[in-house]
Amino acid sequence: MKMKNMGNMMKQMQKMQKDMAKAQEQLKEETVEATAGGGMVKVIASGEKRILDIQVNEEAVDPDDVEMLEDLVLAATNEALSKVDELVEERMGKFTKGMNIPGMM
């Protein structure tokens, strides 16, 4: 009886591994978008935490206040990365929920 349960458990683990790999692949294709300054700066990041695009409205470019633009870019970038963390938790958290595995999410 124990061997049958062990076999079922192994099948479930293999299925979970395949599902996790598929979810990780899908994350590569997903993007998040964040803005700062009322949309003056927009940052787009992938589900792999790669910044794909930064768009700056020309009205945000003031040669006399470069610090403001830097702050807007920084704020939008940090928000985009936070959104990626939320996306990863949403997609991958179901696999690690209830497990206490070091290094997993």
Secondary structure, DSSP 8 states (H G I E B T S, - for coil): -HHHHHHHHHHHHHHHHHHHHHHHHHHHH-EEEEEETTTTEEEEEETTS-EEEEEE-GGG--TT-HHHHHHHHHHHHHHHHHHHHHHHHHHHHHHHTT---TT--
